[in-house]
Amino acid sequence: MPTPSAPSLTGLAPVLAPATRILILGSFPGAASLAAQQYYAHPRNQLWPILSALTGEDLAGLPYAERLPRLLAHGFGLWDVLGACERAGSLDSAIRKPAANDFARLRELCPRLETVGFNGQTSGKFAPQFAAAGYRTVILPSSSPAHASVSFEQKLQAWRQLVNQPSL
């Protein structure tokens, strides 16, 4: 008997602006995010609390529609490395038939972009491509609730690399 195939899924539109300096790339939205059509919608995902700490503004406490313009005002953008895939559930390990987003116009859309942060190891596999394009890259511990073995404080410490540029 053939096994049923995983559903074919399409990701979310990028959250970018010409003033974006730091782009956070996840792998692909989880089921809760796709259902809500919101980045990092799972209530236990730590992305919004981390970004609140990095920006000094309670983004996590704002309604989603108000978070995005405030995030952009702080120079951050959000997107995923994959634009489509097949997956049952929310785990990156379940992703099949991945299709990368088209990053060819990124410099045109975000001329001030300097740093690309990868939210977890799956998206981090794309770091060499972005480093070769001249961006500073930082592979970060995943904000996903599936990575609960790393504490919020440990994650936040690592994520501070996005805003604390190394001295040249």
C-alpha positions, -999 to +999 in steps of 0.1 A: +000+000+000+015+034-009+021+058+019+002+091+017+024+120+006+029+150+028+010+181+019+025+206-005+030+238+014+039+274+005+057+297+029+050+332+040+058+365+022+090+382+033+090+410+059+116+434+044+122+471+039+149+491+022+162+500+057+165+463+068+201+458+082+196+424+098+176+396+082+165+365+102+160+335+080+142+305+094+138+272+076+101+270+069+070+281+089+056+255+113+020+244+112+008+270+137+025+298+117+011+286+084-024+283+099-022+318+114-003+332+084+021+348+109+058+343+114+066+324+147+030+320+157+035+290+180+030+304+216+061+287+229+084+298+201+109+322+216+116+344+186+094+373+196+107+374+232+142+373+219+136+401+194+119+421+222+151+418+243+173+428+213+152+458+203+143+470+238+107+471+227+079+446+238+073+432+204+059+400+219+032+420+236+019+437+205-007+423+181+010+407+151-001+434+127+017+460+149+048+438+155+059+438+118+062+476+113+079+480+146+103+451+138+111+468+104+116+502+122+144+485+142+161+474+110+151+437+113+135+416+085+121+380+085+119+354+059+127+317+054+152+299+033+125+277+018+096+290-001+078+257-005+081+221+005+062+190+014+059+183+051+036+166+076+038+183+110+062+211+119+097+194+123+124+204+099+134+167+097+101+160+080+107+184+051+106+168+017+110+183-018+124+216-005+123+247-029+145+276-018+132+312-019+146+334-046+171+357-030+184+372-062+167+406-056+177+408-019+204+435-025+179+455-045+151+452-019+174+457+011+204+478+001+215+483+037+214+446+046+246+436+064+239+406+086+219+374+079+210+354+110+199+318+105+174+306+130+186+271+135+209+245+118+185+237+089+184+273+077+221+276+086+230+253+058+224+283+035+250+305+054+279+298+029+257+311+000+250+344+019+286+347+031+298+343-006+275+372-015+293+394+010+269+393+040+280+387+076+263+354+086+254+341+121+240+306+127+218+308+158+202+283+182+167+277+170+139+297+187+116+267+182+100+250+212+114+217+198+148+230+210+140+234+247+173+219+258+188+254+253+175+279+279+160+313+269+190+330+284+215+309+264+196+315+232+194+353+239+232+354+246+239+338+212+213+360+194+230+391+207+256+384+180+232+399+155+234+434+171+269+432+186+291+435+156+327+422+161+353+449+160+372+450+128 
